[in-house]
Amino acid sequence: MYRRKSKSNREKSGGAKVRLRRGPRCWGGGVDKFNIDKSLIHSFRNAHSLYKDEMKTQKNAAEREDEIRFQNKRKQSEIHELEAKREKMLAEASKISAEIEDLKK
């Protein structure tokens, strides 16, 4: 389990209780009993490349989403500009038609 430090050490540490472990925690027979097969070796060697590939795919997906978002934003601004032009042209057309009506009188 745990044992307390001696009183002098406890006083040195500011009165705090310090726990010490008795020994290493090793269950299951230790490192010598652990089987390392080829699939484990290959998965260890390929882990970083798989990580890099996943990061590339996530980056590409984020870039595609950003591009789509940018295109939608550009389309919305173009729609807004065209609506403003339409309003301006309608105002000019009504002004010209009013002038024509004045000239007919």
Backbone bond lengths (Angstrom), bond angles and torsions (degrees), N, CA, C in turn:
res aa  C-N    CA-C-N  psi(-1)  N-CA   C-N-CA  omega(-1)  CA-C   N-CA-C  phi
1 M - - - 1.448 - - 1.521 109.45 -
2 Y 1.296 115.24 -134.30 1.449 120.91 -178.61 1.525 109.38 -119.18
3 R 1.272 116.07 148.42 1.455 119.45 176.23 1.521 108.96 -126.19
4 R 1.263 114.40 151.48 1.457 119.92 -179.80 1.511 109.79 -83.61
5 K 1.320 114.38 151.82 1.456 118.26 172.84 1.516 108.35 -73.98
6 S 1.283 115.23 163.22 1.460 118.52 178.05 1.518 109.87 -66.22
7 K 1.302 115.56 163.88 1.457 120.58 -174.94 1.520 111.31 -59.23
8 S 1.322 117.14 -38.39 1.463 119.55 -178.07 1.533 110.72 -67.44
9 N 1.325 117.45 -38.91 1.462 119.90 178.05 1.521 111.15 -68.69
10 R 1.334 116.09 -36.61 1.455 119.54 178.28 1.526 110.07 -64.70
11 E 1.284 116.22 -39.29 1.462 119.44 177.87 1.521 110.59 -66.56
12 K 1.338 117.49 -36.15 1.465 120.87 178.66 1.522 111.42 -65.82
13 S 1.315 116.76 -33.55 1.463 120.05 -178.20 1.518 112.26 -85.56
14 G 1.313 117.62 12.06 1.450 120.79 176.38 1.509 112.84 85.22
15 G 1.308 118.14 19.83 1.452 120.95 177.41 1.516 113.83 86.75
16 A 1.325 118.19 -1.13 1.459 120.75 -179.13 1.516 109.77 -79.18
17 K 1.323 115.85 143.04 1.453 119.99 176.71 1.516 108.84 -78.68
18 V 1.297 116.25 131.64 1.453 121.20 -179.37 1.518 107.80 -116.22
19 R 1.311 116.97 130.52 1.455 121.51 -179.03 1.518 109.79 -99.98
20 L 1.287 115.47 136.35 1.456 121.26 177.02 1.517 109.02 -116.23
21 R 1.315 116.80 140.63 1.457 120.51 174.64 1.516 108.76 -84.01
22 R 1.303 115.22 149.38 1.453 118.79 179.73 1.515 111.74 -76.38
23 G 1.291 117.85 -42.58 1.449 119.69 -175.52 1.508 110.63 -159.14
24 P 1.323 116.98 178.99 1.464 119.25 -179.42 1.519 111.00 -68.29
25 R 1.298 114.79 145.38 1.462 119.84 177.84 1.519 107.98 -90.75
26 C 1.276 116.00 103.10 1.455 120.45 -176.13 1.519 108.73 -136.16
27 W 1.314 116.54 110.55 1.449 121.24 179.57 1.519 108.94 -116.97
28 G 1.270 117.00 159.69 1.445 121.93 174.16 1.509 113.82 86.14
29 G 1.296 119.95 16.37 1.447 121.14 174.16 1.510 114.71 94.80
30 G 1.309 119.61 -4.22 1.451 121.39 175.65 1.509 113.17 89.70
31 V 1.308 114.66 -175.04 1.457 121.69 -176.26 1.521 111.31 -71.06
32 D 1.320 116.47 -31.84 1.466 119.83 -177.82 1.524 112.42 -64.52
33 K 1.313 118.04 -28.15 1.455 121.81 -176.86 1.527 112.96 -88.88
34 F 1.310 117.66 -2.33 1.464 121.36 -176.05 1.522 109.98 -83.62
35 N 1.342 117.34 125.92 1.462 121.97 179.46 1.521 110.41 -83.74
36 I 1.311 116.43 130.52 1.460 121.92 175.24 1.520 106.50 -115.67
37 D 1.327 116.06 108.34 1.453 119.67 -179.22 1.529 109.94 -102.27
38 K 1.323 115.67 175.78 1.463 120.73 -175.32 1.516 112.70 -63.53
39 S 1.318 117.29 -37.05 1.465 119.21 -179.05 1.524 110.82 -64.30
40 L 1.327 117.83 -36.85 1.461 121.14 177.22 1.525 110.82 -66.94
41 I 1.313 117.18 -40.68 1.469 121.21 178.21 1.521 110.26 -64.25
42 H 1.331 116.96 -45.01 1.465 120.23 -179.84 1.522 111.34 -65.30
43 S 1.324 116.77 -40.94 1.466 118.44 179.50 1.522 110.53 -65.56
44 F 1.326 117.55 -35.13 1.464 120.87 176.81 1.522 110.73 -66.31
45 R 1.315 116.89 -43.96 1.464 120.38 -178.52 1.524 112.40 -69.79
46 N 1.324 116.93 -32.82 1.460 120.40 -176.51 1.523 113.47 -90.07
47 A 1.311 118.35 -5.87 1.466 121.01 -174.28 1.524 111.61 -60.53
48 H 1.322 117.86 -44.71 1.466 120.03 -177.07 1.526 111.12 -68.28
49 S 1.317 117.15 -40.25 1.467 118.68 179.12 1.530 110.63 -66.92
50 L 1.324 117.35 -37.58 1.467 119.90 175.92 1.525 110.98 -64.47
51 Y 1.319 116.09 -39.16 1.467 120.70 177.41 1.526 110.33 -62.76
52 K 1.334 116.70 -45.87 1.466 120.44 179.67 1.522 111.06 -62.84
53 D 1.327 117.52 -41.55 1.465 120.99 178.17 1.525 111.05 -61.82
54 E 1.319 116.87 -43.23 1.463 120.64 179.36 1.527 110.73 -64.46
55 M 1.324 116.74 -39.86 1.466 120.09 177.94 1.532 110.87 -63.91
56 K 1.342 116.79 -38.85 1.465 120.14 177.62 1.522 111.07 -63.90
57 T 1.334 116.59 -43.80 1.466 119.01 -179.60 1.525 111.00 -65.47
58 Q 1.329 117.15 -39.58 1.466 119.76 177.55 1.522 111.16 -65.55
59 K 1.340 116.42 -38.93 1.465 120.56 179.13 1.525 110.05 -65.83
60 N 1.334 116.67 -43.37 1.464 120.34 178.66 1.526 111.17 -63.37
61 A 1.325 116.69 -40.85 1.467 120.03 178.55 1.524 110.44 -63.78
62 A 1.322 116.76 -41.09 1.466 120.30 178.74 1.527 110.72 -65.72
63 E 1.342 116.92 -39.48 1.470 120.19 178.08 1.524 110.80 -64.81
64 R 1.343 117.04 -41.07 1.461 120.15 177.83 1.525 111.13 -63.07
65 E 1.321 116.67 -42.74 1.465 120.07 178.09 1.525 111.05 -63.11
66 D 1.336 116.35 -40.72 1.465 119.82 177.98 1.523 111.02 -63.99
67 E 1.335 116.57 -40.50 1.464 120.82 179.36 1.529 110.57 -64.33
68 I 1.320 116.64 -43.54 1.471 120.38 178.44 1.523 110.21 -63.48
69 R 1.330 116.18 -42.79 1.464 120.45 178.91 1.533 110.59 -62.39
70 F 1.335 116.51 -41.00 1.461 121.07 178.97 1.529 110.77 -65.40
71 Q 1.338 117.32 -42.88 1.462 120.65 178.39 1.520 111.25 -62.64
72 N 1.329 117.09 -42.38 1.464 120.04 178.31 1.524 111.12 -63.61
73 K 1.319 116.18 -39.70 1.460 120.22 178.60 1.526 110.38 -64.42
74 R 1.334 116.08 -42.19 1.463 120.56 178.75 1.529 110.58 -64.18
75 K 1.328 117.20 -41.17 1.466 120.79 178.34 1.524 110.76 -63.78
76 Q 1.320 116.97 -41.55 1.462 120.11 179.04 1.526 111.21 -63.26
77 S 1.335 116.91 -41.35 1.469 119.00 178.60 1.527 110.71 -67.04
78 E 1.336 117.56 -37.02 1.462 120.82 177.30 1.530 110.57 -65.29
79 I 1.325 117.01 -41.37 1.467 120.82 177.08 1.525 110.09 -60.99
80 H 1.328 115.94 -43.00 1.467 120.27 179.86 1.533 110.77 -62.37
81 E 1.337 116.65 -42.89 1.470 120.62 178.74 1.529 111.00 -63.83
82 L 1.331 117.06 -43.49 1.464 120.38 -179.68 1.529 111.27 -65.20
83 E 1.330 117.33 -38.23 1.461 119.62 176.78 1.528 110.84 -64.82
84 A 1.339 116.47 -38.35 1.469 119.72 177.97 1.531 110.08 -64.67
85 K 1.347 117.33 -41.97 1.468 120.94 177.60 1.527 110.44 -62.74
86 R 1.324 116.87 -41.52 1.466 121.49 179.77 1.526 110.62 -61.38
87 E 1.334 116.36 -45.82 1.466 120.20 178.37 1.524 110.72 -61.29
88 K 1.329 115.89 -41.53 1.466 120.31 179.97 1.530 110.35 -64.40
89 M 1.352 116.49 -44.29 1.466 120.00 -179.84 1.527 111.20 -65.81
90 L 1.343 117.39 -39.10 1.463 120.35 177.19 1.533 110.87 -64.16
91 A 1.319 116.65 -38.79 1.468 119.98 178.17 1.529 110.23 -64.91
92 E 1.346 116.79 -43.01 1.468 120.51 178.54 1.528 110.62 -64.70
93 A 1.345 116.11 -40.78 1.465 119.77 -179.66 1.525 110.78 -64.38
94 S 1.309 117.28 -41.79 1.471 119.27 178.51 1.528 110.59 -67.52
95 K 1.321 117.16 -33.92 1.466 121.24 178.03 1.532 109.78 -66.86
96 I 1.332 116.53 -44.02 1.466 120.93 179.82 1.527 110.13 -66.20
97 S 1.338 116.85 -42.07 1.473 118.95 178.78 1.533 110.85 -64.73
98 A 1.318 117.45 -33.95 1.474 120.26 176.29 1.524 110.37 -66.96
99 E 1.324 118.23 -39.34 1.468 122.03 177.78 1.528 110.52 -65.40
100 I 1.327 116.56 -39.96 1.466 120.57 178.60 1.525 109.78 -63.24
101 E 1.318 117.16 -43.29 1.465 120.88 178.28 1.535 110.87 -62.41
102 D 1.343 116.62 -38.15 1.468 119.99 177.76 1.530 110.87 -66.05
103 L 1.335 117.46 -38.22 1.462 120.96 -179.43 1.533 111.19 -70.56
104 K 1.321 117.88 -30.97 1.461 120.98 179.06 1.527 111.30 -69.15
105 K 1.290 117.83 -26.98 1.469 120.28 -178.09 1.459 111.18 -78.62
